[in-house]
Amino acid sequence: MANSAQARKRARQAVKQRTHNVSLRSTLRTAIKKVQKAIVAGDKTVAQAEFTQSMSIIDSIADKKIIHKNKAARHKSRLSAAIKAL
């Protein structure tokens, strides 16, 4: 456990920030799954609509450094390629 007041405060802040990051990461996964679900269904128009929405979510989460920018680019690239393959 933290001994100084500063360390106790940082521990409290870390817990609060972690819960916020977990919810953002969950939002990211949900957005990706929506696109993948539309791809599996074979509906290209719905998949593209979901992809445009999820792109902004992926970029915003990468900007907040919840995930690395290269991971965000990889997700966008693979989803885009899957949509083009439909």
KEPABA-176511 format. One record per residue: residue number from 1; z, x, y of N, C-alpha, C in turn; residue in three letters. Coordinates in nm, 4 decimals. Layout:
// KEPABA-176511
site bakol = NUM | n_z = Z | n_x = X | n_y = Y | ca_z = Z | ca_x = X | ca_y = Y | c_z = Z | c_x = X | c_y = Y | tidren = ALA
...
//
This chain:
// KEPABA-176511
site bakol = 1 | n_z = 0.0000 | n_x = 0.0853 | n_y = -0.1187 | ca_z = 0.0000 | ca_x = 0.0000 | ca_y = 0.0000 | c_z = 0.0000 | c_x = 0.0887 | c_y = 0.1235 | tidren = MET
site bakol = 2 | n_z = -0.0529 | n_x = 0.0340 | n_y = 0.2316 | ca_z = -0.0632 | ca_x = 0.1085 | ca_y = 0.3563 | c_z = 0.0753 | c_x = 0.1289 | c_y = 0.4178 | tidren = ALA
site bakol = 3 | n_z = 0.0961 | n_x = 0.2470 | n_y = 0.4745 | ca_z = 0.2266 | ca_x = 0.2794 | ca_y = 0.5300 | c_z = 0.2340 | c_x = 0.2589 | c_y = 0.6809 | tidren = ASN
site bakol = 4 | n_z = 0.1290 | n_x = 0.2908 | n_y = 0.7525 | ca_z = 0.1336 | ca_x = 0.2773 | ca_y = 0.8981 | c_z = 0.0826 | c_x = 0.1391 | c_y = 0.9394 | tidren = SER
site bakol = 5 | n_z = 0.1164 | n_x = 0.1017 | n_y = 1.0607 | ca_z = 0.0734 | ca_x = -0.0281 | ca_y = 1.1126 | c_z = -0.0786 | c_x = -0.0337 | c_y = 1.1211 | tidren = ALA
site bakol = 6 | n_z = -0.1388 | n_x = 0.0778 | n_y = 1.1609 | ca_z = -0.2844 | ca_x = 0.0834 | ca_y = 1.1715 | c_z = -0.3502 | c_x = 0.0633 | c_y = 1.0346 | tidren = GLN
site bakol = 7 | n_z = -0.2949 | n_x = 0.1269 | n_y = 0.9328 | ca_z = -0.3507 | ca_x = 0.1147 | ca_y = 0.7987 | c_z = -0.3312 | c_x = -0.0260 | c_y = 0.7437 | tidren = ALA
site bakol = 8 | n_z = -0.2185 | n_x = -0.0895 | n_y = 0.7749 | ca_z = -0.1967 | ca_x = -0.2279 | ca_y = 0.7313 | c_z = -0.2986 | c_x = -0.3203 | c_y = 0.7959 | tidren = ARG
site bakol = 9 | n_z = -0.3251 | n_x = -0.2993 | n_y = 0.9247 | ca_z = -0.4229 | ca_x = -0.3825 | ca_y = 0.9949 | c_z = -0.5624 | c_x = -0.3621 | c_y = 0.9344 | tidren = LYS
site bakol = 10 | n_z = -0.5995 | n_x = -0.2368 | n_y = 0.9077 | ca_z = -0.7305 | ca_x = -0.2090 | ca_y = 0.8501 | c_z = -0.7427 | c_x = -0.2742 | c_y = 0.7113 | tidren = ARG
site bakol = 11 | n_z = -0.6342 | n_x = -0.2764 | n_y = 0.6353 | ca_z = -0.6365 | ca_x = -0.3400 | ca_y = 0.5038 | c_z = -0.6596 | c_x = -0.4902 | c_y = 0.5188 | tidren = ALA
site bakol = 12 | n_z = -0.5947 | n_x = -0.5528 | n_y = 0.6161 | ca_z = -0.6158 | ca_x = -0.6956 | ca_y = 0.6419 | c_z = -0.7596 | c_x = -0.7225 | c_y = 0.6832 | tidren = ARG
site bakol = 13 | n_z = -0.8106 | n_x = -0.6392 | n_y = 0.7716 | ca_z = -0.9478 | ca_x = -0.6573 | ca_y = 0.8182 | c_z = -1.0485 | c_x = -0.6384 | c_y = 0.7052 | tidren = GLN
site bakol = 14 | n_z = -1.0199 | n_x = -0.5434 | n_y = 0.6171 | ca_z = -1.1111 | ca_x = -0.5161 | ca_y = 0.5061 | c_z = -1.1204 | c_x = -0.6369 | c_y = 0.4139 | tidren = ALA
site bakol = 15 | n_z = -1.0084 | n_x = -0.7031 | n_y = 0.3888 | ca_z = -1.0092 | ca_x = -0.8212 | ca_y = 0.3028 | c_z = -1.0919 | c_x = -0.9318 | c_y = 0.3667 | tidren = VAL
site bakol = 16 | n_z = -1.0730 | n_x = -0.9520 | n_y = 0.4960 | ca_z = -1.1453 | ca_x = -1.0577 | ca_y = 0.5669 | c_z = -1.2957 | c_x = -1.0270 | c_y = 0.5697 | tidren = LYS
site bakol = 17 | n_z = -1.3312 | n_x = -0.9025 | n_y = 0.5962 | ca_z = -1.4720 | ca_x = -0.8633 | ca_y = 0.6019 | c_z = -1.5379 | c_x = -0.8741 | c_y = 0.4647 | tidren = GLN
site bakol = 18 | n_z = -1.4621 | n_x = -0.8414 | n_y = 0.3600 | ca_z = -1.5166 | ca_x = -0.8481 | ca_y = 0.2251 | c_z = -1.5527 | c_x = -0.9918 | c_y = 0.1885 | tidren = ARG
site bakol = 19 | n_z = -1.4661 | n_x = -1.0862 | n_y = 0.2209 | ca_z = -1.4952 | ca_x = -1.2262 | ca_y = 0.1892 | c_z = -1.6193 | c_x = -1.2741 | c_y = 0.2649 | tidren = THR
site bakol = 20 | n_z = -1.6348 | n_x = -1.2292 | n_y = 0.3879 | ca_z = -1.7525 | ca_x = -1.2662 | ca_y = 0.4668 | c_z = -1.8785 | c_x = -1.2067 | c_y = 0.4051 | tidren = HIS
site bakol = 21 | n_z = -1.8717 | n_x = -1.0803 | n_y = 0.3638 | ca_z = -1.9863 | ca_x = -1.0142 | ca_y = 0.3024 | c_z = -2.0236 | c_x = -1.0794 | c_y = 0.1694 | tidren = ASN
site bakol = 22 | n_z = -1.9223 | n_x = -1.1224 | n_y = 0.0936 | ca_z = -1.9475 | ca_x = -1.1879 | ca_y = -0.0347 | c_z = -2.0250 | c_x = -1.3169 | c_y = -0.0129 | tidren = VAL
site bakol = 23 | n_z = -1.9883 | n_x = -1.3925 | n_y = 0.0898 | ca_z = -2.0586 | ca_x = -1.5181 | ca_y = 0.1154 | c_z = -2.2020 | c_x = -1.4924 | c_y = 0.1608 | tidren = SER
site bakol = 24 | n_z = -2.2230 | n_x = -1.3874 | n_y = 0.2398 | ca_z = -2.3589 | ca_x = -1.3540 | ca_y = 0.2819 | c_z = -2.4443 | c_x = -1.3101 | c_y = 0.1637 | tidren = LEU
site bakol = 25 | n_z = -2.3858 | n_x = -1.2321 | n_y = 0.0744 | ca_z = -2.4582 | ca_x = -1.1863 | ca_y = -0.0435 | c_z = -2.4941 | c_x = -1.3052 | c_y = -0.1331 | tidren = ARG
site bakol = 26 | n_z = -2.4040 | n_x = -1.4025 | n_y = -0.1399 | ca_z = -2.4311 | ca_x = -1.5236 | ca_y = -0.2169 | c_z = -2.5462 | c_x = -1.6022 | c_y = -0.1553 | tidren = SER
site bakol = 27 | n_z = -2.5505 | n_x = -1.6091 | n_y = -0.0235 | ca_z = -2.6605 | ca_x = -1.6757 | ca_y = 0.0458 | c_z = -2.7925 | c_x = -1.6073 | c_y = 0.0138 | tidren = THR
site bakol = 28 | n_z = -2.7907 | n_x = -1.4755 | n_y = 0.0108 | ca_z = -2.9104 | ca_x = -1.3982 | ca_y = -0.0227 | c_z = -2.9596 | c_x = -1.4315 | c_y = -0.1626 | tidren = LEU
site bakol = 29 | n_z = -2.8684 | n_x = -1.4309 | n_y = -0.2584 | ca_z = -2.9066 | ca_x = -1.4585 | ca_y = -0.3971 | c_z = -2.9609 | c_x = -1.5993 | c_y = -0.4128 | tidren = ARG
site bakol = 30 | n_z = -2.9004 | n_x = -1.6948 | n_y = -0.3428 | ca_z = -2.9473 | ca_x = -1.8326 | ca_y = -0.3493 | c_z = -3.0886 | c_x = -1.8441 | c_y = -0.2938 | tidren = THR
site bakol = 31 | n_z = -3.1159 | n_x = -1.7761 | n_y = -0.1827 | ca_z = -3.2488 | ca_x = -1.7811 | ca_y = -0.1219 | c_z = -3.3534 | c_x = -1.7232 | c_y = -0.2167 | tidren = ALA
site bakol = 32 | n_z = -3.3202 | n_x = -1.6134 | n_y = -0.2834 | ca_z = -3.4130 | ca_x = -1.5509 | ca_y = -0.3772 | c_z = -3.4372 | c_x = -1.6428 | c_y = -0.4973 | tidren = ILE
site bakol = 33 | n_z = -3.3303 | n_x = -1.7058 | n_y = -0.5462 | ca_z = -3.3439 | ca_x = -1.7944 | ca_y = -0.6617 | c_z = -3.4288 | c_x = -1.9162 | c_y = -0.6298 | tidren = LYS
site bakol = 34 | n_z = -3.4212 | n_x = -1.9669 | n_y = -0.5073 | ca_z = -3.5033 | ca_x = -2.0818 | ca_y = -0.4688 | c_z = -3.6516 | c_x = -2.0471 | c_y = -0.4778 | tidren = LYS
site bakol = 35 | n_z = -3.6866 | n_x = -1.9283 | n_y = -0.4306 | ca_z = -3.8265 | ca_x = -1.8852 | ca_y = -0.4370 | c_z = -3.8684 | c_x = -1.8671 | c_y = -0.5823 | tidren = VAL
site bakol = 36 | n_z = -3.7841 | n_x = -1.8027 | n_y = -0.6623 | ca_z = -3.8169 | ca_x = -1.7795 | ca_y = -0.8020 | c_z = -3.8324 | c_x = -1.9104 | c_y = -0.8790 | tidren = GLN
site bakol = 37 | n_z = -3.7508 | n_x = -2.0086 | n_y = -0.8445 | ca_z = -3.7593 | ca_x = -2.1386 | ca_y = -0.9100 | c_z = -3.8928 | c_x = -2.2055 | c_y = -0.8780 | tidren = LYS
site bakol = 38 | n_z = -3.9364 | n_x = -2.1951 | n_y = -0.7527 | ca_z = -4.0654 | ca_x = -2.2527 | ca_y = -0.7146 | c_z = -4.1806 | c_x = -2.1796 | c_y = -0.7822 | tidren = ALA
site bakol = 39 | n_z = -4.1664 | n_x = -2.0486 | n_y = -0.8007 | ca_z = -4.2704 | ca_x = -1.9700 | ca_y = -0.8678 | c_z = -4.2807 | c_x = -2.0113 | c_y = -1.0144 | tidren = ILE
site bakol = 40 | n_z = -4.1660 | n_x = -2.0274 | n_y = -1.0799 | ca_z = -4.1657 | ca_x = -2.0673 | ca_y = -1.2207 | c_z = -4.2257 | c_x = -2.2069 | c_y = -1.2369 | tidren = VAL
site bakol = 41 | n_z = -4.1990 | n_x = -2.2941 | n_y = -1.1391 | ca_z = -4.2552 | ca_x = -2.4292 | ca_y = -1.1441 | c_z = -4.4066 | c_x = -2.4273 | c_y = -1.1235 | tidren = ALA
site bakol = 42 | n_z = -4.4582 | n_x = -2.3205 | n_y = -1.0643 | ca_z = -4.6019 | ca_x = -2.3062 | ca_y = -1.0451 | c_z = -4.6543 | c_x = -2.3723 | c_y = -0.9188 | tidren = GLY
site bakol = 43 | n_z = -4.5627 | n_x = -2.4073 | n_y = -0.8278 | ca_z = -4.6022 | ca_x = -2.4749 | ca_y = -0.7036 | c_z = -4.6148 | c_x = -2.3706 | c_y = -0.5924 | tidren = ASP
site bakol = 44 | n_z = -4.7393 | n_x = -2.3328 | n_y = -0.5626 | ca_z = -4.7620 | ca_x = -2.2231 | ca_y = -0.4676 | c_z = -4.7231 | c_x = -2.2609 | c_y = -0.3256 | tidren = LYS
site bakol = 45 | n_z = -4.7494 | n_x = -2.3839 | n_y = -0.2829 | ca_z = -4.7178 | ca_x = -2.4228 | ca_y = -0.1442 | c_z = -4.5672 | c_x = -2.4257 | c_y = -0.1214 | tidren = THR
site bakol = 46 | n_z = -4.4934 | n_x = -2.4810 | n_y = -0.2177 | ca_z = -4.3472 | ca_x = -2.4831 | ca_y = -0.2062 | c_z = -4.2920 | c_x = -2.3417 | c_y = -0.2116 | tidren = VAL
site bakol = 47 | n_z = -4.3495 | n_x = -2.2595 | n_y = -0.2984 | ca_z = -4.3038 | ca_x = -2.1206 | ca_y = -0.3109 | c_z = -4.3242 | c_x = -2.0451 | c_y = -0.1800 | tidren = ALA
site bakol = 48 | n_z = -4.4385 | n_x = -2.0664 | n_y = -0.1156 | ca_z = -4.4634 | ca_x = -1.9976 | ca_y = 0.0113 | c_z = -4.3698 | c_x = -2.0473 | c_y = 0.1206 | tidren = GLN
site bakol = 49 | n_z = -4.3417 | n_x = -2.1774 | n_y = 0.1221 | ca_z = -4.2489 | ca_x = -2.2320 | ca_y = 0.2214 | c_z = -4.1091 | c_x = -2.1749 | c_y = 0.2018 | tidren = ALA
site bakol = 50 | n_z = -4.0646 | n_x = -2.1698 | n_y = 0.0774 | ca_z = -3.9329 | ca_x = -2.1123 | ca_y = 0.0478 | c_z = -3.9313 | c_x = -1.9622 | c_y = 0.0791 | tidren = GLU
site bakol = 51 | n_z = -4.0437 | n_x = -1.8956 | n_y = 0.0542 | ca_z = -4.0512 | ca_x = -1.7513 | ca_y = 0.0790 | c_z = -4.0377 | c_x = -1.7205 | c_y = 0.2274 | tidren = PHE
site bakol = 52 | n_z = -4.1021 | n_x = -1.7994 | n_y = 0.3134 | ca_z = -4.0916 | ca_x = -1.7731 | ca_y = 0.4572 | c_z = -3.9480 | c_x = -1.7934 | c_y = 0.5061 | tidren = THR
site bakol = 53 | n_z = -3.8788 | n_x = -1.8923 | n_y = 0.4500 | ca_z = -3.7391 | ca_x = -1.9119 | ca_y = 0.4879 | c_z = -3.6514 | c_x = -1.7985 | c_y = 0.4353 | tidren = GLN
site bakol = 54 | n_z = -3.6754 | n_x = -1.7589 | n_y = 0.3111 | ca_z = -3.5913 | ca_x = -1.6554 | ca_y = 0.2521 | c_z = -3.6168 | c_x = -1.5187 | c_y = 0.3138 | tidren = SER
site bakol = 55 | n_z = -3.7382 | n_x = -1.4951 | n_y = 0.3660 | ca_z = -3.7661 | ca_x = -1.3664 | ca_y = 0.4304 | c_z = -3.6730 | c_x = -1.3416 | c_y = 0.5481 | tidren = MET
site bakol = 56 | n_z = -3.6504 | n_x = -1.4437 | n_y = 0.6299 | ca_z = -3.5621 | ca_x = -1.4256 | ca_y = 0.7453 | c_z = -3.4183 | c_x = -1.4034 | c_y = 0.6998 | tidren = SER
site bakol = 57 | n_z = -3.3775 | n_x = -1.4713 | n_y = 0.5936 | ca_z = -3.2422 | ca_x = -1.4520 | ca_y = 0.5407 | c_z = -3.2265 | c_x = -1.3099 | c_y = 0.4874 | tidren = ILE
site bakol = 58 | n_z = -3.3251 | n_x = -1.2640 | n_y = 0.4122 | ca_z = -3.3198 | ca_x = -1.1292 | ca_y = 0.3550 | c_z = -3.3143 | c_x = -1.0246 | c_y = 0.4662 | tidren = ILE
site bakol = 59 | n_z = -3.3983 | n_x = -1.0414 | n_y = 0.5684 | ca_z = -3.4002 | ca_x = -0.9447 | ca_y = 0.6783 | c_z = -3.2691 | c_x = -0.9437 | c_y = 0.7553 | tidren = ASP
site bakol = 60 | n_z = -3.2123 | n_x = -1.0605 | n_y = 0.7813 | ca_z = -3.0886 | ca_x = -1.0648 | ca_y = 0.8591 | c_z = -2.9736 | c_x = -1.0010 | c_y = 0.7824 | tidren = SER
site bakol = 61 | n_z = -2.9697 | n_x = -1.0208 | n_y = 0.6516 | ca_z = -2.8636 | ca_x = -0.9606 | ca_y = 0.5719 | c_z = -2.8830 | c_x = -0.8096 | c_y = 0.5612 | tidren = ILE
site bakol = 62 | n_z = -3.0068 | n_x = -0.7651 | n_y = 0.5573 | ca_z = -3.0325 | ca_x = -0.6205 | ca_y = 0.5569 | c_z = -2.9958 | c_x = -0.5594 | c_y = 0.6920 | tidren = ALA
site bakol = 63 | n_z = -3.0206 | n_x = -0.6322 | n_y = 0.8012 | ca_z = -2.9843 | ca_x = -0.5823 | ca_y = 0.9335 | c_z = -2.8329 | c_x = -0.5669 | c_y = 0.9482 | tidren = ASP
site bakol = 64 | n_z = -2.7580 | n_x = -0.6528 | n_y = 0.8807 | ca_z = -2.6118 | ca_x = -0.6456 | ca_y = 0.8843 | c_z = -2.5575 | c_x = -0.5422 | c_y = 0.7869 | tidren = LYS
site bakol = 65 | n_z = -2.6481 | n_x = -0.4756 | n_y = 0.7145 | ca_z = -2.6144 | ca_x = -0.3694 | ca_y = 0.6194 | c_z = -2.5302 | c_x = -0.4187 | c_y = 0.5023 | tidren = LYS
site bakol = 66 | n_z = -2.5501 | n_x = -0.5461 | n_y = 0.4655 | ca_z = -2.4873 | ca_x = -0.5980 | ca_y = 0.3452 | c_z = -2.5625 | c_x = -0.5426 | c_y = 0.2238 | tidren = ILE
site bakol = 67 | n_z = -2.6955 | n_x = -0.5364 | n_y = 0.2361 | ca_z = -2.7774 | ca_x = -0.4679 | ca_y = 0.1369 | c_z = -2.8621 | c_x = -0.3652 | c_y = 0.2106 | tidren = ILE
site bakol = 68 | n_z = -2.9136 | n_x = -0.2683 | n_y = 0.1371 | ca_z = -2.9950 | ca_x = -0.1639 | ca_y = 0.1974 | c_z = -3.1316 | c_x = -0.2199 | c_y = 0.2345 | tidren = HIS
site bakol = 69 | n_z = -3.1908 | n_x = -0.1643 | n_y = 0.3387 | ca_z = -3.3206 | ca_x = -0.2137 | ca_y = 0.3860 | c_z = -3.4304 | c_x = -0.1968 | c_y = 0.2816 | tidren = LYS
site bakol = 70 | n_z = -3.4208 | n_x = -0.0931 | n_y = 0.2001 | ca_z = -3.5209 | ca_x = -0.0738 | ca_y = 0.0949 | c_z = -3.5074 | c_x = -0.1791 | c_y = -0.0149 | tidren = ASN
site bakol = 71 | n_z = -3.3842 | n_x = -0.2214 | n_y = -0.0431 | ca_z = -3.3636 | ca_x = -0.3267 | ca_y = -0.1415 | c_z = -3.4209 | c_x = -0.4580 | c_y = -0.0898 | tidren = LYS
site bakol = 72 | n_z = -3.4029 | n_x = -0.4833 | n_y = 0.0391 | ca_z = -3.4585 | ca_x = -0.6043 | ca_y = 0.0999 | c_z = -3.6107 | c_x = -0.6010 | c_y = 0.0918 | tidren = ALA
site bakol = 73 | n_z = -3.6694 | n_x = -0.4864 | n_y = 0.1218 | ca_z = -3.8150 | ca_x = -0.4722 | ca_y = 0.1159 | c_z = -3.8650 | c_x = -0.4908 | c_y = -0.0267 | tidren = ALA
site bakol = 74 | n_z = -3.7904 | n_x = -0.4405 | n_y = -0.1234 | ca_z = -3.8293 | ca_x = -0.4531 | ca_y = -0.2637 | c_z = -3.8292 | c_x = -0.5994 | c_y = -0.3071 | tidren = ARG
site bakol = 75 | n_z = -3.7251 | n_x = -0.6736 | n_y = -0.2671 | ca_z = -3.7191 | ca_x = -0.8168 | ca_y = -0.3005 | c_z = -3.8363 | c_x = -0.8917 | c_y = -0.2383 | tidren = HIS
site bakol = 76 | n_z = -3.8617 | n_x = -0.8658 | n_y = -0.1116 | ca_z = -3.9706 | ca_x = -0.9356 | ca_y = -0.0427 | c_z = -4.1057 | c_x = -0.9021 | c_y = -0.1071 | tidren = LYS
site bakol = 77 | n_z = -4.1242 | n_x = -0.7769 | n_y = -0.1420 | ca_z = -4.2504 | ca_x = -0.7343 | ca_y = -0.2016 | c_z = -4.2733 | c_x = -0.7999 | c_y = -0.3373 | tidren = SER
site bakol = 78 | n_z = -4.1711 | n_x = -0.8033 | n_y = -0.4196 | ca_z = -4.1859 | ca_x = -0.8596 | ca_y = -0.5540 | c_z = -4.2073 | c_x = -1.0111 | c_y = -0.5485 | tidren = ARG
site bakol = 79 | n_z = -4.1354 | n_x = -1.0781 | n_y = -0.4579 | ca_z = -4.1551 | ca_x = -1.2227 | ca_y = -0.4436 | c_z = -4.2950 | c_x = -1.2525 | c_y = -0.3932 | tidren = LEU
site bakol = 80 | n_z = -4.3410 | n_x = -1.1739 | n_y = -0.2958 | ca_z = -4.4738 | ca_x = -1.1933 | ca_y = -0.2411 | c_z = -4.5809 | c_x = -1.1720 | c_y = -0.3480 | tidren = SER
site bakol = 81 | n_z = -4.5644 | n_x = -1.0689 | n_y = -0.4279 | ca_z = -4.6614 | ca_x = -1.0403 | ca_y = -0.5334 | c_z = -4.6622 | c_x = -1.1527 | c_y = -0.6376 | tidren = ALA
site bakol = 82 | n_z = -4.5461 | n_x = -1.2076 | n_y = -0.6669 | ca_z = -4.5382 | ca_x = -1.3159 | ca_y = -0.7653 | c_z = -4.6070 | c_x = -1.4423 | c_y = -0.7122 | tidren = ALA
site bakol = 83 | n_z = -4.5929 | n_x = -1.4662 | n_y = -0.5820 | ca_z = -4.6584 | ca_x = -1.5828 | ca_y = -0.5211 | c_z = -4.8098 | c_x = -1.5643 | c_y = -0.5202 | tidren = ILE
site bakol = 84 | n_z = -4.8545 | n_x = -1.4427 | n_y = -0.4897 | ca_z = -4.9983 | ca_x = -1.4160 | ca_y = -0.4897 | c_z = -5.0585 | c_x = -1.4313 | c_y = -0.6287 | tidren = LYS
site bakol = 85 | n_z = -4.9801 | n_x = -1.4017 | n_y = -0.7303 | ca_z = -5.0283 | ca_x = -1.4107 | ca_y = -0.8679 | c_z = -5.0442 | c_x = -1.5542 | c_y = -0.9158 | tidren = ALA
site bakol = 86 | n_z = -4.9855 | n_x = -1.6502 | n_y = -0.8446 | ca_z = -4.9962 | ca_x = -1.7915 | ca_y = -0.8856 | c_z = -5.1398 | c_x = -1.8401 | c_y = -0.8753 | tidren = LEU
//
